[in-house]
Amino acid sequence: PTRTEEIRVPDEDRPCPVCGKMRCTLGHVRSVVVEYTPPKIEVIEYLREKIVCRPCEGEITLAPPPRERVIDRALPGPQMLSALVVNKTVDGLPLQRSRKIFKRAGLDIPVGTLSRWEGFTHQILEPLIKCIRAHVLDSDTINLDDTGLLVRDPTVPGGTIRGHIWVFIGRKYDPGGDLTKTREFVSYLYAPTWEARHPEAFLEGCRAGLQGDAYRGFERI
């Protein structure tokens, strides 16, 4: 987004130095600066009005509640939860770093609280996750592969263990052969080991053509 700020000639410089009359705008000299606005956290307090008829002291009417909360009786709004999930899943930031980011923005949230919020968010998104997985399994072809990653585990020496993320890219081709109408769906599976039984369980009942590398475990799939 672009914000335009006009820098006007000061009032004392607007009169013509020759005749003294006020000069009109001829145009602007344009320059551009790219700036960064740090994230901002707001605590929004809703005050729902209550009204009553004083003379008769009749029925009290309460203003309607604000928008429905994503998590019942919890503090975070949808944008707060979105920032938390994007930090974790898109930018790869552990919750400890998200806490530092939010603290710099003005609110210190314990990691345990952030973890519960993230867990609730995953529950909310579960129907969408299942829907995407169903589209992947219904594809004509599926590309699959895994990548290793370090997973935090404070109970082991060093504080991390090795896990694996399996990626399934399903493609549904246009019956008329128009490749521009190919639909693509991506689903992910976390597994603690490299064993083929994990993608095999994910693909149970799938009849799509599979494309992968020379990993020997694919032979059983």
VEXDREN-2710 file (C-alpha; in Angstrom, 1 decimal):
% VEXDREN-2710
k/r/px/py/pz
1/PRO/0.0/0.0/0.0
2/THR/1.0/3.6/-0.7
3/ARG/0.3/6.5/1.5
4/THR/0.6/10.0/-0.1
5/GLU/1.7/13.0/2.0
6/GLU/1.6/16.4/0.5
7/ILE/4.4/18.8/1.6
8/ARG/3.0/22.3/1.1
9/VAL/5.0/25.5/0.7
10/PRO/4.9/27.4/4.0
11/ASP/2.3/30.2/4.2
12/GLU/5.0/32.9/4.5
13/ASP/6.5/31.8/1.2
14/ARG/3.3/31.7/-0.9
15/PRO/3.1/35.3/-1.8
16/CYS/4.8/36.3/-5.1
17/PRO/8.1/38.0/-4.4
18/VAL/7.5/40.3/-7.4
19/CYS/3.9/41.4/-7.1
20/GLY/2.9/40.1/-3.7
21/LYS/-0.2/38.2/-4.9
22/MET/-0.8/34.6/-3.6
23/ARG/0.7/32.0/-5.9
24/CYS/-1.3/28.9/-7.1
25/THR/-0.2/25.3/-7.2
26/LEU/1.7/24.5/-10.4
27/GLY/2.3/20.8/-9.6
28/HIS/4.4/18.6/-7.4
29/VAL/7.9/17.2/-7.4
30/ARG/7.5/13.5/-6.6
31/SER/9.9/11.3/-4.5
32/VAL/9.3/7.9/-2.8
33/VAL/10.6/6.4/0.4
34/VAL/10.0/2.8/1.4
35/GLU/9.3/2.6/5.2
36/TYR/8.5/-0.2/7.6
37/THR/5.7/0.1/10.2
38/PRO/6.3/-2.3/13.1
39/PRO/3.4/-4.5/14.1
40/LYS/1.0/-3.1/16.6
41/ILE/-1.1/-5.0/19.2
42/GLU/-4.4/-3.4/20.4
43/VAL/-6.5/-4.4/23.3
44/ILE/-10.0/-3.6/22.3
45/GLU/-12.5/-3.1/25.2
46/TYR/-16.1/-3.3/24.2
47/LEU/-18.7/-1.4/26.2
48/ARG/-22.2/-2.6/25.4
49/GLU/-24.7/0.0/26.2
50/LYS/-27.6/-0.7/28.5
51/ILE/-30.7/1.5/28.3
52/VAL/-33.8/1.8/30.5
53/CYS/-36.8/4.1/30.9
54/ARG/-36.2/6.0/34.1
55/PRO/-39.8/7.1/34.7
56/CYS/-41.3/3.7/34.6
57/GLU/-38.1/1.6/35.3
58/GLY/-39.2/-0.9/32.7
59/GLU/-37.3/-3.5/30.7
60/ILE/-33.5/-3.0/30.3
61/THR/-32.2/-3.4/26.7
62/LEU/-28.6/-4.4/26.1
63/ALA/-26.7/-3.5/22.9
64/PRO/-25.9/-6.6/20.7
65/PRO/-22.6/-8.3/21.4
66/PRO/-19.5/-7.6/19.2
67/ARG/-18.5/-10.1/16.5
68/GLU/-18.4/-13.7/17.6
69/ARG/-15.1/-14.8/19.2
70/VAL/-13.0/-17.3/17.4
71/ILE/-12.3/-19.0/20.7
72/ASP/-15.1/-18.9/23.2
73/ARG/-14.3/-16.7/26.2
74/ALA/-10.7/-16.3/25.1
75/LEU/-8.9/-13.0/24.4
76/PRO/-7.4/-13.4/20.9
77/GLY/-9.2/-12.0/17.9
78/PRO/-9.0/-13.5/14.4
79/GLN/-6.1/-11.2/13.2
80/MET/-4.1/-12.1/16.3
81/LEU/-4.5/-15.8/15.7
82/SER/-3.7/-15.4/12.0
83/ALA/-0.4/-13.6/12.9
84/LEU/0.4/-16.5/15.3
85/VAL/-0.2/-19.2/12.7
86/VAL/1.6/-17.4/9.9
87/ASN/4.6/-16.9/12.2
88/LYS/4.7/-20.6/12.9
89/THR/3.8/-22.3/9.6
90/VAL/4.9/-19.8/7.0
91/ASP/7.9/-18.0/8.6
92/GLY/9.0/-21.1/10.6
93/LEU/9.2/-19.2/13.9
94/PRO/8.9/-21.1/17.2
95/LEU/6.5/-19.8/19.7
96/GLN/9.3/-18.3/21.8
97/ARG/10.2/-16.0/19.0
98/SER/6.5/-15.0/18.4
99/ARG/6.4/-14.1/22.1
100/LYS/9.4/-11.8/21.6
101/ILE/7.7/-10.2/18.6
102/PHE/4.5/-9.6/20.5
103/LYS/6.3/-8.3/23.5
104/ARG/8.1/-5.7/21.4
105/ALA/4.7/-4.7/20.1
106/GLY/3.5/-4.1/23.7
107/LEU/2.0/-7.3/25.0
108/ASP/3.9/-10.1/26.8
109/ILE/2.0/-13.4/26.2
110/PRO/3.4/-16.6/27.9
111/VAL/4.4/-19.4/25.5
112/GLY/2.0/-21.8/27.1
113/THR/-0.9/-19.4/26.3
114/LEU/0.3/-19.0/22.7
115/SER/0.5/-22.8/22.4
116/ARG/-3.1/-23.2/23.6
117/TRP/-4.3/-20.6/21.1
118/GLU/-2.4/-22.3/18.3
119/GLY/-4.0/-25.6/19.3
120/PHE/-7.5/-24.2/19.2
121/THR/-6.8/-22.6/15.8
122/HIS/-5.8/-26.0/14.4
123/GLN/-9.1/-27.5/15.7
124/ILE/-11.0/-24.7/14.0
125/LEU/-9.2/-25.4/10.7
126/GLU/-9.6/-29.2/10.9
127/PRO/-12.6/-29.3/8.5
128/LEU/-10.7/-27.3/5.9
129/ILE/-7.6/-29.6/6.4
130/LYS/-9.8/-32.7/5.8
131/CYS/-11.4/-31.1/2.8
132/ILE/-8.0/-30.4/1.2
133/ARG/-6.8/-33.9/2.0
134/ALA/-9.9/-35.4/0.3
135/HIS/-9.2/-33.4/-2.9
136/VAL/-5.6/-34.6/-2.8
137/LEU/-6.7/-38.2/-2.5
138/ASP/-9.2/-37.7/-5.4
139/SER/-6.5/-36.4/-7.7
140/ASP/-5.3/-38.0/-10.9
141/THR/-1.7/-37.9/-9.9
142/ILE/0.1/-37.2/-6.6
143/ASN/3.7/-36.0/-6.2
144/LEU/5.1/-36.9/-2.7
145/ASP/8.3/-36.4/-0.9
146/ASP/9.5/-35.7/2.6
147/THR/12.0/-33.3/4.2
148/GLY/13.6/-33.6/7.6
149/LEU/13.3/-30.9/10.3
150/LEU/14.3/-30.3/13.9
151/VAL/11.5/-30.5/16.4
152/ARG/11.8/-29.0/19.9
153/ASP/11.7/-31.5/22.7
154/PRO/13.0/-30.3/26.1
155/THR/13.0/-33.9/27.4
156/VAL/16.0/-35.0/25.3
157/PRO/19.6/-33.9/25.4
158/GLY/20.1/-31.0/23.1
159/GLY/16.4/-30.0/23.2
160/THR/15.5/-31.2/19.7
161/ILE/14.6/-34.4/17.8
162/ARG/14.5/-35.1/14.1
163/GLY/11.1/-35.3/12.5
164/HIS/9.8/-35.4/8.9
165/ILE/7.2/-33.4/6.9
166/TRP/5.6/-35.3/4.0
167/VAL/4.2/-33.2/1.2
168/PHE/1.5/-34.5/-1.1
169/ILE/0.7/-32.4/-4.2
170/GLY/-2.4/-33.7/-6.0
171/ARG/-3.4/-32.7/-9.5
172/LYS/-6.8/-33.0/-11.1
173/TYR/-6.6/-32.6/-14.8
174/ASP/-9.2/-31.2/-17.1
175/PRO/-11.1/-34.0/-19.0
176/GLY/-10.7/-31.9/-22.2
177/GLY/-6.9/-31.8/-21.9
178/ASP/-6.7/-28.1/-21.1
179/LEU/-3.6/-27.9/-18.8
180/THR/-4.5/-24.4/-17.8
181/LYS/-7.5/-25.8/-16.0
182/THR/-5.5/-28.3/-13.9
183/ARG/-6.4/-28.0/-10.3
184/GLU/-3.7/-28.4/-7.6
185/PHE/-4.1/-29.2/-3.9
186/VAL/-1.4/-29.6/-1.3
187/SER/-1.6/-31.5/1.9
188/TYR/1.0/-32.1/4.6
189/LEU/1.7/-34.9/7.1
190/TYR/4.1/-34.8/10.1
191/ALA/5.8/-38.0/11.0
192/PRO/8.4/-38.8/13.7
193/THR/10.3/-41.2/11.4
194/TRP/11.1/-41.7/7.7
195/GLU/9.2/-45.0/7.5
196/ALA/6.9/-45.6/4.5
197/ARG/4.0/-46.6/6.8
198/HIS/3.3/-42.9/7.4
199/PRO/2.6/-41.9/3.8
200/GLU/1.0/-45.3/3.2
201/ALA/-1.6/-44.6/5.9
202/PHE/-2.2/-41.2/4.5
203/LEU/-2.9/-42.6/1.0
204/GLU/-5.1/-45.5/2.1
205/GLY/-7.8/-46.1/-0.5
206/CYS/-6.2/-43.6/-2.9
207/ARG/-6.1/-44.8/-6.6
208/ALA/-4.1/-41.9/-8.0
209/GLY/-0.8/-42.3/-9.9
210/LEU/2.1/-41.6/-7.5
211/GLN/5.3/-39.8/-8.5
212/GLY/8.3/-39.7/-6.2
213/ASP/12.0/-40.2/-6.0
214/ALA/14.0/-43.4/-5.6
215/TYR/13.1/-43.9/-1.9
216/ARG/12.8/-47.7/-1.4
217/GLY/9.9/-47.3/0.9
218/PHE/7.7/-46.3/-2.0
219/GLU/7.8/-49.9/-3.3
220/ARG/5.3/-50.9/-0.6
221/ILE/2.9/-48.1/-1.5
END
